[in-house]
Amino acid sequence: MSSASEKPIVLITGITGFLAAHVLDAALAAPEGFRVRGTLRSLSKKDELLNRLSKADRERVELVEVKKTEASDLSEAVRGVTYIAHTASPYQLAVEDVERDLLVPAIEGTLNLLRYAAKEPSVKRIAITSSFAAVVDFTKDGPNRPGYTYTQKDWNPFGRDDAKGPVAYSVSKTLAERAAWDFVEKEKPGFKIAAFNPPMIYGATLQPAVNLSNLNTSSKAIYSLISNLDEVPADRLPLFCHGRDVGDAHIRWLASDSAPSQRYLLFGGPYNWASSLEHLAKSKPELVKRFPKGYEQAIANKKDPKTSYASLDTTPAEKELGMKFRGWEQTLDESIDSLLELEKRPNWK
């Protein structure tokens, strides 16, 4: 039996991110007993990141400061690692400079990592966090295509010239994923890659140093349901996956010797905010006083999520990775419960 110090290392880029926290938990829970190395922009978040872990798990985690994944020397980060989960990529819908704030970090961050990994002979597999944003076709109503099932063959048709407004994020994920596949085809490195394409990712908010002002986009959307808004939010992307399911998919593929190098669509199901409020009114009635104005009318006029939106083909993830996905009500409840706990912190606001 190998000692803990001999276990393979999983590198998680951007380990202080919302999804990365779930990937970290999946890696630490894996039966392989992985060690974890995480990159983060500042070691100032180190203590809070580690404090939520058990003492035994803390001893399996090491952290490396990387200011910018797209521009930094990643030699130290990739040295001796067997697997990489590349989660570091900005998820912002409103930015000052699309090129600087979205496209360069996403595309060059991915390519810089792949270049350094290609120089490190220990690297066997790299799981890349892509997105349903790289799959969806907004020219054909995006998620609002009842009866249509997106598959790994679908690609977002938008290019760099289309990277404006809310679409810019989708373009960044599309171009970053395409760049990864092109790199592997051209350079033929000694590792395999896979891309993971979830839609909206929800679940417990576990990342360090989080408060209301820096809350990640998806958690902020959930929190808006209990923030006394003047109206019920619009259903921008009414398709989801639980963060831990996304994390498990990454780690299961990395740990597998046989799971193919391909795109894996990850999908817990459809939802909308009216149905979510209807569920919360029953499961957490004490929160009703915090619901948006007009919620009763929204519930009365709600669409049936099961018949109103597109679906995603998760057959590869189920077949190759044994994935079973958590449902919306569980995901919503866990998301809300986590945010209610964070509210109790003195620095929340």
C-alpha positions as CSV (number, residue, x, y, z in Angstrom):
1,M,0.0,0.0,0.0
2,S,1.4,3.4,-1.0
3,S,1.8,6.1,1.6
4,A,-0.1,9.4,1.4
5,S,3.1,11.1,0.1
6,E,3.1,8.8,-2.9
7,K,-0.4,9.3,-3.9
8,P,-1.0,11.1,-7.3
9,I,-1.4,14.8,-7.2
10,V,-4.4,16.6,-8.7
11,L,-3.7,20.2,-9.6
12,I,-6.8,22.4,-9.4
13,T,-6.4,25.8,-11.1
14,G,-8.3,28.7,-9.5
15,I,-8.9,26.8,-6.3
16,T,-10.7,29.7,-4.6
17,G,-13.5,29.7,-7.1
18,F,-17.1,28.6,-6.5
19,L,-16.9,25.4,-8.7
20,A,-13.3,24.7,-7.7
21,A,-14.4,24.2,-4.0
22,H,-16.7,21.4,-5.2
23,V,-13.9,19.9,-7.4
24,L,-11.6,20.0,-4.3
25,D,-14.2,18.2,-2.2
26,A,-14.7,15.6,-4.9
27,A,-10.9,15.1,-5.2
28,L,-10.5,14.7,-1.4
29,A,-13.4,12.2,-1.2
30,A,-12.2,10.1,-4.1
31,P,-11.2,6.5,-3.1
32,E,-7.8,7.0,-4.8
33,G,-6.7,9.2,-1.9
34,F,-5.4,12.0,-4.1
35,R,-3.2,14.8,-2.9
36,V,-4.3,18.2,-4.2
37,R,-2.3,21.2,-5.3
38,G,-4.2,24.4,-5.9
39,T,-3.4,27.6,-7.6
40,L,-4.7,30.9,-6.3
41,R,-4.0,34.5,-7.0
42,S,-3.2,35.4,-3.4
43,L,-2.1,33.3,-0.5
44,S,-4.2,35.6,1.7
45,K,-7.1,33.3,1.2
46,K,-5.1,30.2,2.2
47,D,-6.3,29.9,5.8
48,E,-10.0,30.3,5.2
49,L,-9.8,27.8,2.3
50,L,-8.1,25.2,4.5
51,N,-10.1,25.8,7.7
52,R,-13.3,24.3,6.4
53,L,-11.4,21.0,5.7
54,S,-10.7,18.3,8.2
55,K,-7.1,18.1,9.7
56,A,-6.4,15.0,7.6
57,D,-7.6,16.6,4.4
58,R,-5.7,19.8,5.1
59,E,-2.5,17.7,5.2
60,R,-3.2,16.5,1.6
61,V,-3.6,20.0,0.2
62,E,-0.8,22.4,-0.9
63,L,-1.2,25.8,-2.5
64,V,0.8,27.7,-5.1
65,E,0.4,31.4,-5.8
66,V,-0.2,32.1,-9.5
67,K,-1.1,35.8,-10.2
68,K,-2.5,35.1,-13.7
69,T,-2.9,31.7,-15.2
70,E,-2.8,33.2,-18.7
71,A,0.6,34.9,-18.2
72,S,2.5,33.3,-15.3
73,D,5.2,30.7,-15.2
74,L,3.4,27.5,-14.3
75,S,6.4,25.3,-13.9
76,E,6.1,25.0,-10.1
77,A,2.3,24.5,-10.3
78,V,2.5,21.5,-12.8
79,R,5.7,19.9,-11.4
80,G,5.1,16.3,-10.6
81,V,1.3,16.3,-11.0
82,T,-0.5,13.4,-12.6
83,Y,-3.9,15.1,-13.2
84,I,-5.1,18.6,-13.7
85,A,-8.6,20.1,-13.2
86,H,-8.6,23.4,-15.0
87,T,-11.4,25.4,-13.5
88,A,-9.8,28.9,-13.6
89,S,-11.7,31.1,-15.9
90,P,-13.7,34.3,-15.3
91,Y,-17.5,34.0,-15.1
92,Q,-18.8,37.5,-15.4
93,L,-21.7,38.8,-17.6
94,A,-20.8,42.5,-17.3
95,V,-17.1,43.5,-17.8
96,E,-15.3,46.7,-18.6
97,D,-13.1,45.2,-21.3
98,V,-14.2,42.0,-23.0
99,E,-10.7,41.2,-24.4
100,R,-8.8,41.8,-21.2
101,D,-11.4,40.6,-18.7
102,L,-12.9,37.5,-20.5
103,L,-11.3,36.4,-23.7
104,V,-7.6,36.6,-22.8
105,P,-8.0,34.9,-19.3
106,A,-10.1,32.1,-20.7
107,I,-8.3,31.4,-24.0
108,E,-4.7,32.2,-23.0
109,G,-5.2,30.7,-19.5
110,T,-6.1,27.4,-21.0
111,L,-3.3,27.5,-23.6
112,N,-0.6,28.6,-21.1
113,L,-1.6,25.7,-18.8
114,L,-1.5,23.2,-21.7
115,R,1.9,24.4,-22.8
116,Y,3.4,24.0,-19.4
117,A,1.7,20.7,-18.9
118,A,3.1,19.4,-22.2
119,K,6.6,20.0,-20.7
120,E,5.9,17.9,-17.6
121,P,6.0,14.2,-18.4
122,S,4.1,13.2,-15.2
123,V,0.8,14.8,-16.5
124,K,-1.6,12.1,-17.8
125,R,-5.0,13.7,-17.9
126,I,-6.4,17.3,-17.9
127,A,-10.1,17.9,-17.2
128,I,-11.1,21.3,-18.6
129,T,-14.1,23.1,-17.2
130,S,-15.9,24.3,-20.3
131,S,-19.6,25.2,-20.3
132,F,-23.0,24.7,-21.9
133,A,-22.2,28.2,-23.1
134,A,-19.8,26.6,-25.6
135,V,-22.6,24.3,-26.7
136,V,-25.8,26.4,-26.9
137,D,-27.0,28.1,-30.1
138,F,-28.5,31.4,-29.2
139,T,-29.5,32.0,-32.9
140,K,-32.0,29.2,-32.4
141,D,-33.4,30.4,-29.1
142,G,-30.7,28.9,-26.9
143,P,-32.2,27.0,-24.0
144,N,-35.8,27.9,-25.0
145,R,-36.1,25.0,-27.5
146,P,-38.7,22.5,-26.0
147,G,-38.2,19.1,-27.4
148,Y,-34.6,19.7,-28.6
149,T,-31.7,17.8,-27.0
150,Y,-28.2,19.3,-27.1
151,T,-25.4,16.8,-27.6
152,Q,-21.6,17.0,-27.5
153,K,-21.7,17.6,-31.3
154,D,-23.4,21.0,-30.8
155,W,-21.2,24.1,-30.7
156,N,-22.0,27.7,-30.0
157,P,-21.7,29.3,-33.5
158,F,-20.5,32.7,-32.2
159,G,-16.9,33.9,-32.8
160,R,-14.6,36.6,-31.5
161,D,-16.4,39.3,-33.4
162,D,-19.6,38.4,-31.6
163,A,-18.1,38.9,-28.1
164,K,-20.3,41.8,-27.0
165,G,-22.6,42.2,-24.0
166,P,-23.8,39.1,-22.2
167,V,-22.8,36.9,-25.1
168,A,-19.1,37.7,-24.5
169,Y,-18.9,35.1,-21.7
170,S,-20.3,32.4,-24.0
171,V,-17.7,33.3,-26.7
172,S,-14.9,33.1,-24.2
173,K,-15.8,29.6,-23.2
174,T,-16.3,28.5,-26.8
175,L,-13.0,29.8,-28.0
176,A,-11.1,28.5,-24.9
177,E,-12.5,25.0,-25.4
178,R,-11.8,25.0,-29.2
179,A,-8.3,26.2,-28.5
180,A,-7.7,23.2,-26.1
181,W,-8.9,20.7,-28.7
182,D,-6.8,22.4,-31.4
183,F,-3.7,22.4,-29.2
184,V,-4.0,18.6,-28.6
185,E,-4.6,17.9,-32.3
186,K,-1.6,20.0,-33.3
187,E,0.9,19.4,-30.5
188,K,0.0,15.8,-29.7
189,P,1.1,16.1,-26.0
190,G,1.6,13.1,-23.8
191,F,-1.7,13.7,-21.9
192,K,-5.4,13.4,-22.7
193,I,-8.0,16.0,-22.2
194,A,-11.8,16.1,-21.7
195,A,-14.1,19.1,-21.6
196,F,-17.0,19.3,-19.2
197,N,-20.0,21.4,-20.3
198,P,-22.6,22.1,-17.5
199,P,-25.2,24.9,-17.7
200,M,-25.8,27.0,-14.6
201,I,-23.9,25.6,-11.6
202,Y,-25.6,25.8,-8.2
203,G,-25.1,24.3,-4.8
204,A,-23.5,25.3,-1.5
205,T,-21.3,28.4,-1.6
206,L,-18.0,27.0,-0.2
207,Q,-15.3,29.3,-1.5
208,P,-13.2,31.3,0.9
209,A,-13.5,35.0,1.7
210,V,-17.0,35.3,0.3
211,N,-19.5,38.0,1.2
212,L,-22.4,39.8,-0.4
213,S,-20.3,42.1,-2.5
214,N,-18.1,39.4,-4.1
215,L,-20.7,36.6,-4.3
216,N,-20.3,34.5,-7.4
217,T,-22.8,35.0,-10.2
218,S,-24.8,31.8,-9.7
219,S,-25.0,32.1,-5.9
220,K,-26.0,35.8,-6.4
221,A,-28.9,34.6,-8.6
222,I,-30.2,32.3,-5.9
223,Y,-29.8,34.9,-3.2
224,S,-31.8,37.4,-5.3
225,L,-34.9,35.2,-4.6
226,I,-34.7,36.1,-0.9
227,S,-33.6,39.7,-1.3
228,N,-36.9,41.6,-1.5
229,L,-36.5,42.5,-5.1
230,D,-39.1,44.6,-6.9
231,E,-39.9,41.8,-9.3
232,V,-39.1,38.2,-9.9
233,P,-35.9,37.8,-11.9
234,A,-36.0,36.7,-15.6
235,D,-35.2,33.1,-16.5
236,R,-31.9,33.7,-18.4
237,L,-30.6,30.1,-18.5
238,P,-33.2,27.7,-16.9
239,L,-30.9,24.6,-17.0
240,F,-28.6,23.6,-14.2
241,C,-26.2,21.1,-12.7
242,H,-25.2,20.7,-9.0
243,G,-21.6,21.9,-8.3
244,R,-20.7,18.6,-6.6
245,D,-21.9,16.6,-9.7
246,V,-19.7,18.8,-11.8
247,G,-16.8,18.2,-9.4
248,D,-17.4,14.4,-9.3
249,A,-17.4,14.2,-13.1
250,H,-14.1,15.9,-13.4
251,I,-12.5,13.7,-10.8
252,R,-14.0,10.5,-12.1
253,W,-12.7,11.1,-15.5
254,L,-9.3,12.0,-14.3
255,A,-9.1,8.8,-12.2
256,S,-10.3,6.6,-15.1
257,D,-7.9,4.8,-17.4
258,S,-10.6,4.1,-19.9
259,A,-13.0,7.1,-20.0
260,P,-12.6,8.6,-23.5
261,S,-11.2,12.0,-24.3
262,Q,-14.4,13.9,-25.3
263,R,-16.9,16.5,-24.3
264,Y,-19.2,15.6,-21.4
265,L,-22.5,17.5,-21.1
266,L,-23.6,17.6,-17.4
267,F,-27.2,18.3,-16.6
268,G,-29.4,18.1,-13.5
269,G,-32.5,19.3,-15.3
270,P,-34.6,22.4,-16.1
271,Y,-35.9,24.9,-13.5
272,N,-37.3,28.4,-13.4
273,W,-37.6,31.0,-10.7
274,A,-41.4,30.8,-10.4
275,S,-41.3,27.1,-9.7
276,S,-38.3,27.7,-7.3
277,L,-40.3,30.2,-5.3
278,E,-43.2,27.8,-5.2
279,H,-41.0,25.1,-3.8
280,L,-39.3,27.5,-1.2
281,A,-42.7,28.7,0.0
282,K,-43.4,25.1,1.0
283,S,-40.0,24.0,2.2
284,K,-39.0,27.3,3.9
285,P,-42.1,29.3,4.6
286,E,-40.2,31.7,6.9
287,L,-38.5,33.1,3.8
288,V,-41.7,34.2,2.0
289,K,-41.4,37.7,3.5
290,R,-38.2,38.1,1.6
291,F,-39.5,37.0,-1.8
292,P,-39.7,39.4,-4.7
293,K,-42.8,41.5,-5.2
294,G,-45.3,39.8,-7.5
295,Y,-44.1,36.3,-6.7
296,E,-47.7,35.0,-6.2
297,Q,-48.6,36.1,-9.8
298,A,-45.4,34.6,-11.1
299,I,-46.2,31.3,-9.5
300,A,-49.7,31.4,-10.8
301,N,-48.4,32.0,-14.4
302,K,-45.4,29.7,-14.2
303,K,-44.2,27.5,-17.1
304,D,-43.7,23.8,-16.6
305,P,-39.9,23.5,-16.7
306,K,-40.1,19.9,-17.9
307,T,-41.9,20.9,-21.2
308,S,-40.6,24.5,-21.7
309,Y,-36.9,24.2,-22.3
310,A,-34.2,22.2,-24.2
311,S,-32.5,19.2,-22.7
312,L,-28.9,18.0,-22.6
313,D,-27.7,14.5,-23.6
314,T,-25.8,13.2,-20.6
315,T,-25.4,9.7,-21.9
316,P,-21.6,9.9,-22.1
317,A,-21.3,11.1,-18.5
318,E,-23.7,8.4,-17.3
319,K,-22.1,5.6,-19.3
320,E,-18.4,6.4,-18.9
321,L,-18.4,8.1,-15.5
322,G,-21.3,6.5,-13.7
323,M,-22.9,9.9,-13.1
324,K,-26.3,10.3,-11.5
325,F,-27.4,13.9,-11.2
326,R,-29.0,15.7,-8.2
327,G,-32.4,17.2,-8.8
328,W,-33.4,20.9,-8.7
329,E,-35.2,20.9,-5.3
330,Q,-32.2,19.4,-3.5
331,T,-29.8,21.8,-5.3
332,L,-32.0,24.8,-4.5
333,D,-32.3,23.9,-0.8
334,E,-28.6,23.3,-0.4
335,S,-27.9,26.6,-2.2
336,I,-30.3,28.6,0.0
337,D,-29.2,26.9,3.3
338,S,-25.5,27.7,2.5
339,L,-26.4,31.4,1.8
340,L,-28.4,31.6,5.0
341,E,-25.4,30.4,7.0
342,L,-23.1,32.9,5.2
343,E,-25.5,35.7,6.2
344,K,-24.7,35.1,9.8
345,R,-21.1,36.1,9.3
346,P,-20.2,39.6,10.7
347,N,-18.5,40.6,7.4
348,W,-21.4,39.4,5.1
349,K,-22.3,42.9,4.1
